[in-house]
Amino acid sequence: MIERATTQARRIVFEQEKDPIVDVFALNANGEVTEAGTLPLFPVVPRGDREQFFTSISQLTQWHKELITILDKLMLSQDGGNGGEA
């Protein structure tokens, strides 16, 4: 599950390498360039990719909650159910 979500995220980011880049300039009152920079035009992520990624994130969140519950129960059983008191 983690690998699938990571692969999806990586693919989405790598796809953005193909997106156009825009050079940005700011001009002062005299028409001189005062600032220049380059900005990518992203994120442009297809709807299906977004839905698939967020489904994976939801599944990971559910898995994490279940793991915490299992670990909590395991710790309680090891403590003899006394909440960790000696």
Secondary structure, DSSP 8 states (H G I E B T S, - for coil): -HHHHHHHHHHHHHHGGGS-EEEEEEE-TTS-EEEEEEEE------HHHHHHHHHHHHHHHHHHHHHHHHHHHHHHHHTTTSTT--
